[in-house]
Amino acid sequence: FYPKGDAALNYGLRLITEFAKWPADLPSPESPSSEDAYYVGLANAIYVAAVDFVLCHELGHVACGHLRRLKQSSRSGRSLRPEQLKVMERAADKWATERVLRGVRPPNRTLTTVGFGVIVGLGSLLFLSQRLTSTSHPDADHRIRSLLSELSLGATDNLWGIAAAFYLAWNNR
């Protein structure tokens, strides 16, 4: 395991509540040392995949007609039920996953890198709450499990371990 990974995670988690300058003792994403360049490049690729998924998820709401449905609901004075909102979130996740998987083109974007990015995008939701449940969105752990199922991974695929590491890190905090 990369020894500076936990320190980077802790720095990132602090950013949820307050901004802090990049710690000098962590590898610089702007000018990494030759020792850290591989890990910084990998982290950047995973980050891009995570942002790609999150943006596709939001576009999925538009493509699936959710904004129109919410507008109609608002005009009629009737709010959508929580279960209806969860269905829309799952549809946006599915739409986004289909789009980001189209971008898997080795050697630069592998299934592992893109899958890791999507897990990071969804796994980040775990750290925004102390509970796994939500009234308006599917539970973050269920969303990650759905993604992993959709990827049709083998029983020993590394992405299972990555997802488990997110759960462990969330549980430890």
C-alpha positions as a Markdown table, in Angstrom:
| # | Residue | x | y | z |
|---|---|---|---|---|
| 1 | Phe | 0.0 | 0.0 | 0.0 |
| 2 | Tyr | 1.2 | 3.5 | -0.7 |
| 3 | Pro | 2.3 | 4.9 | 2.7 |
| 4 | Lys | 1.3 | 8.5 | 1.9 |
| 5 | Gly | -2.2 | 7.5 | 0.9 |
| 6 | Asp | -3.8 | 7.7 | 4.3 |
| 7 | Ala | -2.3 | 11.2 | 4.9 |
| 8 | Ala | -3.7 | 12.3 | 1.5 |
| 9 | Leu | -7.1 | 10.8 | 2.4 |
| 10 | Asn | -7.1 | 12.7 | 5.7 |
| 11 | Tyr | -6.2 | 15.9 | 4.0 |
| 12 | Gly | -9.0 | 15.4 | 1.5 |
| 13 | Leu | -11.5 | 14.7 | 4.3 |
| 14 | Arg | -10.6 | 17.9 | 6.1 |
| 15 | Leu | -11.5 | 19.8 | 2.9 |
| 16 | Ile | -15.1 | 18.9 | 3.5 |
| 17 | Thr | -15.3 | 21.4 | 6.3 |
| 18 | Glu | -12.4 | 23.8 | 5.8 |
| 19 | Phe | -9.8 | 24.7 | 3.1 |
| 20 | Ala | -6.2 | 24.1 | 3.8 |
| 21 | Lys | -3.1 | 24.5 | 1.6 |
| 22 | Trp | -1.6 | 21.3 | 0.2 |
| 23 | Pro | 0.7 | 19.8 | 2.8 |
| 24 | Ala | 4.4 | 20.1 | 2.0 |
| 25 | Asp | 5.0 | 16.5 | 3.2 |
| 26 | Leu | 2.6 | 15.0 | 0.6 |
| 27 | Pro | 3.6 | 14.4 | -3.1 |
| 28 | Ser | 2.9 | 17.5 | -5.1 |
| 29 | Pro | 0.3 | 16.9 | -7.8 |
| 30 | Glu | 1.8 | 19.8 | -9.8 |
| 31 | Ser | 5.4 | 18.7 | -9.7 |
| 32 | Pro | 5.8 | 15.2 | -8.2 |
| 33 | Ser | 9.2 | 13.8 | -7.5 |
| 34 | Ser | 10.3 | 10.9 | -9.7 |
| 35 | Glu | 9.5 | 8.6 | -6.8 |
| 36 | Asp | 5.9 | 9.8 | -6.6 |
| 37 | Ala | 5.2 | 10.5 | -10.3 |
| 38 | Tyr | 3.5 | 7.1 | -10.9 |
| 39 | Tyr | 1.2 | 7.5 | -7.9 |
| 40 | Val | 0.3 | 11.1 | -8.7 |
| 41 | Gly | -0.4 | 10.2 | -12.3 |
| 42 | Leu | -2.6 | 7.3 | -11.2 |
| 43 | Ala | -4.4 | 9.5 | -8.7 |
| 44 | Asn | -5.0 | 12.1 | -11.3 |
| 45 | Ala | -6.5 | 9.5 | -13.8 |
| 46 | Ile | -8.8 | 8.2 | -11.0 |
| 47 | Tyr | -9.8 | 11.7 | -10.1 |
| 48 | Val | -10.7 | 12.5 | -13.8 |
| 49 | Ala | -12.7 | 9.3 | -14.0 |
| 50 | Ala | -14.6 | 10.3 | -10.8 |
| 51 | Val | -15.4 | 13.8 | -12.1 |
| 52 | Asp | -16.4 | 12.3 | -15.4 |
| 53 | Phe | -18.9 | 10.0 | -13.6 |
| 54 | Val | -20.3 | 12.8 | -11.4 |
| 55 | Leu | -20.8 | 15.1 | -14.4 |
| 56 | Cys | -22.4 | 12.3 | -16.4 |
| 57 | His | -24.7 | 11.5 | -13.5 |
| 58 | Glu | -25.9 | 15.1 | -13.5 |
| 59 | Leu | -26.3 | 15.1 | -17.3 |
| 60 | Gly | -28.2 | 11.8 | -16.9 |
| 61 | His | -30.9 | 13.7 | -14.9 |
| 62 | Val | -31.4 | 15.9 | -17.9 |
| 63 | Ala | -31.2 | 13.1 | -20.5 |
| 64 | Cys | -33.7 | 10.9 | -18.5 |
| 65 | Gly | -36.2 | 13.8 | -18.2 |
| 66 | His | -35.9 | 14.2 | -14.5 |
| 67 | Leu | -35.6 | 18.0 | -14.5 |
| 68 | Arg | -38.8 | 18.2 | -16.6 |
| 69 | Arg | -40.5 | 15.9 | -14.2 |
| 70 | Leu | -39.4 | 17.9 | -11.1 |
| 71 | Lys | -40.6 | 21.1 | -12.7 |
| 72 | Gln | -44.0 | 19.6 | -13.5 |
| 73 | Ser | -44.2 | 18.3 | -9.9 |
| 74 | Ser | -43.4 | 21.7 | -8.6 |
| 75 | Arg | -45.9 | 23.4 | -10.8 |
| 76 | Ser | -48.6 | 21.0 | -9.6 |
| 77 | Gly | -47.8 | 21.6 | -6.0 |
| 78 | Arg | -47.1 | 17.9 | -5.4 |
| 79 | Ser | -43.7 | 16.8 | -4.3 |
| 80 | Leu | -42.3 | 13.6 | -5.6 |
| 81 | Arg | -42.2 | 10.8 | -3.1 |
| 82 | Pro | -38.8 | 9.8 | -1.7 |
| 83 | Glu | -39.0 | 6.4 | -3.6 |
| 84 | Gln | -39.6 | 8.3 | -6.9 |
| 85 | Leu | -36.5 | 10.4 | -6.2 |
| 86 | Lys | -34.5 | 7.3 | -5.5 |
| 87 | Val | -35.6 | 5.7 | -8.8 |
| 88 | Met | -34.4 | 8.9 | -10.6 |
| 89 | Glu | -31.1 | 8.8 | -8.9 |
| 90 | Arg | -30.6 | 5.1 | -9.8 |
| 91 | Ala | -31.5 | 5.9 | -13.5 |
| 92 | Ala | -28.9 | 8.7 | -13.5 |
| 93 | Asp | -26.3 | 6.4 | -12.1 |
| 94 | Lys | -27.0 | 3.8 | -14.7 |
| 95 | Trp | -27.0 | 6.4 | -17.5 |
| 96 | Ala | -23.6 | 7.8 | -16.2 |
| 97 | Thr | -22.1 | 4.3 | -15.8 |
| 98 | Glu | -22.9 | 3.4 | -19.4 |
| 99 | Arg | -21.3 | 6.6 | -20.6 |
| 100 | Val | -18.1 | 6.4 | -18.6 |
| 101 | Leu | -17.6 | 2.7 | -19.5 |
| 102 | Arg | -17.7 | 3.8 | -23.2 |
| 103 | Gly | -14.5 | 5.7 | -22.4 |
| 104 | Val | -12.6 | 2.6 | -21.4 |
| 105 | Arg | -9.8 | 2.6 | -23.9 |
| 106 | Pro | -6.6 | 0.9 | -22.8 |
| 107 | Pro | -3.8 | 1.7 | -22.1 |
| 108 | Asn | -4.8 | 5.1 | -20.8 |
| 109 | Arg | -8.3 | 4.4 | -19.5 |
| 110 | Thr | -8.7 | 0.8 | -18.2 |
| 111 | Leu | -11.7 | -0.7 | -16.6 |
| 112 | Thr | -9.9 | -0.7 | -13.3 |
| 113 | Thr | -9.0 | 3.0 | -13.5 |
| 114 | Val | -12.5 | 4.0 | -14.6 |
| 115 | Gly | -14.2 | 1.7 | -12.1 |
| 116 | Phe | -11.9 | 3.0 | -9.4 |
| 117 | Gly | -13.0 | 6.6 | -10.4 |
| 118 | Val | -16.7 | 5.7 | -10.2 |
| 119 | Ile | -16.2 | 4.1 | -6.8 |
| 120 | Val | -14.4 | 7.3 | -5.7 |
| 121 | Gly | -17.3 | 9.4 | -7.0 |
| 122 | Leu | -19.9 | 7.3 | -5.2 |
| 123 | Gly | -17.7 | 6.5 | -2.2 |
| 124 | Ser | -17.2 | 10.2 | -1.6 |
| 125 | Leu | -20.9 | 10.3 | -0.7 |
| 126 | Leu | -20.1 | 8.0 | 2.3 |
| 127 | Phe | -17.9 | 10.7 | 3.8 |
| 128 | Leu | -20.5 | 13.5 | 3.5 |
| 129 | Ser | -22.8 | 11.8 | 6.1 |
| 130 | Gln | -22.5 | 9.8 | 9.2 |
| 131 | Arg | -25.3 | 7.5 | 8.1 |
| 132 | Leu | -25.6 | 5.2 | 5.1 |
| 133 | Thr | -29.3 | 5.9 | 4.6 |
| 134 | Ser | -31.0 | 8.8 | 2.8 |
| 135 | Thr | -34.6 | 9.8 | 2.2 |
| 136 | Ser | -34.0 | 11.3 | -1.3 |
| 137 | His | -31.1 | 9.2 | -2.7 |
| 138 | Pro | -30.3 | 5.5 | -2.8 |
| 139 | Asp | -28.0 | 4.5 | 0.0 |
| 140 | Ala | -24.3 | 5.1 | -1.0 |
| 141 | Asp | -23.4 | 1.5 | -0.3 |
| 142 | His | -26.2 | 0.2 | -2.5 |
| 143 | Arg | -25.1 | 2.5 | -5.3 |
| 144 | Ile | -21.6 | 1.2 | -5.1 |
| 145 | Arg | -22.8 | -2.4 | -5.0 |
| 146 | Ser | -25.0 | -1.8 | -8.0 |
| 147 | Leu | -22.0 | -0.4 | -9.9 |
| 148 | Leu | -19.9 | -3.4 | -9.0 |
| 149 | Ser | -22.7 | -5.7 | -10.2 |
| 150 | Glu | -23.0 | -3.9 | -13.4 |
| 151 | Leu | -19.3 | -4.3 | -14.1 |
| 152 | Ser | -19.6 | -8.1 | -13.9 |
| 153 | Leu | -16.4 | -8.4 | -12.0 |
| 154 | Gly | -14.7 | -11.6 | -11.1 |
| 155 | Ala | -14.7 | -12.7 | -7.5 |
| 156 | Thr | -11.1 | -11.6 | -7.0 |
| 157 | Asp | -11.1 | -8.3 | -9.0 |
| 158 | Asn | -9.3 | -5.4 | -7.3 |
| 159 | Leu | -12.3 | -3.2 | -7.5 |
| 160 | Trp | -14.0 | -5.2 | -4.8 |
| 161 | Gly | -11.1 | -4.4 | -2.5 |
| 162 | Ile | -11.2 | -0.8 | -3.4 |
| 163 | Ala | -14.9 | -0.6 | -2.5 |
| 164 | Ala | -14.2 | -2.5 | 0.7 |
| 165 | Ala | -11.5 | 0.0 | 1.6 |
| 166 | Phe | -14.0 | 2.9 | 1.2 |
| 167 | Tyr | -16.4 | 1.2 | 3.6 |
| 168 | Leu | -13.6 | 0.5 | 6.1 |
| 169 | Ala | -12.3 | 4.1 | 5.9 |
| 170 | Trp | -15.8 | 5.4 | 6.4 |
| 171 | Asn | -16.5 | 3.1 | 9.3 |
| 172 | Asn | -13.2 | 4.1 | 10.9 |
| 173 | Arg | -14.2 | 7.8 | 10.8 |
